[in-house]
Amino acid sequence: MDEIRDLSCRLEKLEAQNRRLRKVFILLLIAAGALVMMGQLRNPLRGLEGVAQAPPPIDYGKLRAQAFILTDDRGHERASLVTDGSGSVFLVMFDKDGKPRADLQVSNYGPSINFYDPNAKTRLVIGSTTLVGSHVAKDGIVEKNPPSSIVMFDSSGGLLWRTP
């Protein structure tokens, strides 16, 4: 009787092992079939050169906006890059109190760099400026504003020095 029991146990173990091997073999066949099927797929866009396709992916190396505003950790504006309706572009930098202290601009009159005092009055302009009108030179000739110059102003906005 013990022999029959031993044979029965061995047979049960063998059948369990056979079932596991069958499951592993089926999984391997499914995986191999999936690999073969993936290799058979062709590019779905091949041959559709004349057909409208989806737009190209977004290029995150470029950023477009109508204005850029730089703020400090408290949310106060410290610099801005803006345009106006006439085509001028301004990069303005503000002090801790929010007053403009310097700007770089390209306007219809030409480019310039401007520096301001704490009261936001223009103190120095390098480049084109319309803040100083034409003046009469020593020889009596009326000179118009040159396309580029250096102009310094006093605290009340009066002309201190300019060249040319």
PLY file of the C-alpha trace (Angstrom):
ply
format ascii 1.0
element vertex 164
property float x
property float y
property float z
element edge 163
property int vertex1
property int vertex2
end_header
0.00 0.00 0.00
2.83 2.34 0.76
4.14 1.87 -2.73
0.81 2.90 -4.23
0.70 5.98 -2.01
4.30 6.89 -2.95
3.51 6.42 -6.64
0.36 8.52 -6.29
2.31 11.37 -4.60
5.00 11.26 -7.25
2.36 11.31 -9.99
0.64 14.33 -8.44
3.99 16.20 -8.23
4.75 15.33 -11.84
1.34 16.53 -13.01
1.74 19.84 -11.08
5.18 20.33 -12.61
3.74 19.58 -16.06
0.97 22.20 -15.56
3.55 24.85 -14.53
5.75 24.05 -17.53
2.74 24.31 -19.84
1.84 27.76 -18.43
5.43 29.03 -18.82
5.55 27.67 -22.37
2.27 29.42 -23.28
3.51 32.74 -21.80
6.74 32.43 -23.81
4.74 31.79 -26.99
2.56 34.86 -26.34
5.62 37.07 -25.71
7.38 35.80 -28.85
4.21 36.37 -30.88
3.91 39.92 -29.57
7.52 40.66 -30.52
6.96 39.32 -34.01
3.78 41.38 -34.40
5.52 44.57 -33.19
8.26 44.02 -35.75
5.67 43.73 -38.52
4.06 47.14 -37.89
4.94 49.70 -40.51
5.13 53.47 -40.08
1.49 54.62 -40.45
2.62 57.98 -41.92
4.80 56.39 -44.63
3.46 57.25 -48.08
1.32 60.16 -46.82
3.70 62.98 -47.74
1.02 64.96 -49.60
-1.62 64.50 -46.90
-1.96 67.08 -44.13
-0.28 65.79 -41.00
-0.40 66.81 -37.36
1.55 69.97 -36.50
5.15 69.46 -35.39
5.78 69.18 -31.67
6.19 72.41 -29.69
9.76 73.71 -29.50
10.28 74.52 -25.84
13.53 76.31 -26.70
11.50 79.35 -27.76
9.14 81.39 -25.67
6.76 83.94 -27.18
4.89 86.63 -25.27
3.76 90.21 -25.65
5.48 91.22 -22.40
7.82 89.74 -19.83
7.73 90.93 -16.23
10.41 89.96 -13.72
9.34 90.07 -10.07
11.23 89.65 -6.81
10.35 87.12 -4.10
7.64 89.46 -2.76
5.97 89.85 -6.16
7.17 93.41 -6.81
8.00 94.24 -10.42
11.76 94.65 -10.84
12.11 94.60 -14.63
9.91 94.43 -17.69
10.36 93.85 -21.39
7.45 95.38 -23.31
6.47 96.84 -26.66
4.08 99.65 -27.46
1.67 100.07 -30.34
4.08 102.16 -32.41
6.76 99.46 -32.64
9.07 100.58 -29.84
10.62 98.05 -27.43
11.59 98.80 -23.82
13.59 96.89 -21.22
12.97 98.78 -17.97
14.63 98.04 -14.61
13.08 99.24 -11.35
14.56 99.88 -7.90
13.23 98.28 -4.71
10.60 101.03 -4.45
9.25 100.30 -7.93
10.65 103.41 -9.59
12.36 103.08 -12.99
16.13 103.50 -12.68
17.41 102.37 -16.09
16.04 101.34 -19.45
17.20 100.18 -22.81
14.87 101.15 -25.62
14.59 100.96 -29.36
12.05 103.54 -30.45
11.14 105.12 -33.76
13.77 107.79 -32.99
16.53 105.19 -32.55
18.09 103.16 -29.73
19.04 104.59 -26.35
20.05 103.73 -22.81
18.52 105.94 -20.12
19.38 106.31 -16.45
17.03 107.89 -13.91
17.46 109.38 -10.42
15.43 108.17 -7.39
12.67 110.61 -8.37
12.37 108.89 -11.78
13.77 111.94 -13.65
16.08 111.33 -16.59
19.70 112.04 -15.66
21.69 110.45 -18.50
20.82 109.39 -22.05
23.21 107.51 -24.31
21.93 107.28 -27.88
18.94 108.96 -29.48
16.94 111.41 -27.40
14.14 113.84 -28.04
14.52 115.35 -24.56
16.87 118.01 -25.89
15.71 120.14 -28.79
17.84 121.58 -31.53
20.29 124.22 -30.41
22.39 126.94 -32.00
26.09 126.15 -32.12
28.84 128.74 -31.42
29.08 129.52 -35.13
25.33 130.31 -35.31
24.31 127.14 -37.14
21.18 125.39 -35.84
22.06 121.80 -35.01
19.42 119.13 -34.93
19.54 116.17 -32.56
22.18 113.74 -33.75
21.20 110.09 -34.10
23.56 109.27 -31.25
24.79 111.39 -28.38
25.48 111.49 -24.67
23.30 113.91 -22.74
23.38 114.64 -19.00
20.62 116.42 -17.05
20.47 118.05 -13.63
17.86 117.12 -10.98
15.37 119.64 -12.36
15.66 118.26 -15.91
17.90 121.04 -17.24
20.68 120.24 -19.68
24.08 119.85 -17.94
26.23 118.55 -20.76
25.95 116.89 -24.16
28.10 115.62 -26.93
27.80 116.05 -29.87
0 1
1 2
2 3
3 4
4 5
5 6
6 7
7 8
8 9
9 10
10 11
11 12
12 13
13 14
14 15
15 16
16 17
17 18
18 19
19 20
20 21
21 22
22 23
23 24
24 25
25 26
26 27
27 28
28 29
29 30
30 31
31 32
32 33
33 34
34 35
35 36
36 37
37 38
38 39
39 40
40 41
41 42
42 43
43 44
44 45
45 46
46 47
47 48
48 49
49 50
50 51
51 52
52 53
53 54
54 55
55 56
56 57
57 58
58 59
59 60
60 61
61 62
62 63
63 64
64 65
65 66
66 67
67 68
68 69
69 70
70 71
71 72
72 73
73 74
74 75
75 76
76 77
77 78
78 79
79 80
80 81
81 82
82 83
83 84
84 85
85 86
86 87
87 88
88 89
89 90
90 91
91 92
92 93
93 94
94 95
95 96
96 97
97 98
98 99
99 100
100 101
101 102
102 103
103 104
104 105
105 106
106 107
107 108
108 109
109 110
110 111
111 112
112 113
113 114
114 115
115 116
116 117
117 118
118 119
119 120
120 121
121 122
122 123
123 124
124 125
125 126
126 127
127 128
128 129
129 130
130 131
131 132
132 133
133 134
134 135
135 136
136 137
137 138
138 139
139 140
140 141
141 142
142 143
143 144
144 145
145 146
146 147
147 148
148 149
149 150
150 151
151 152
152 153
153 154
154 155
155 156
156 157
157 158
158 159
159 160
160 161
161 162
162 163
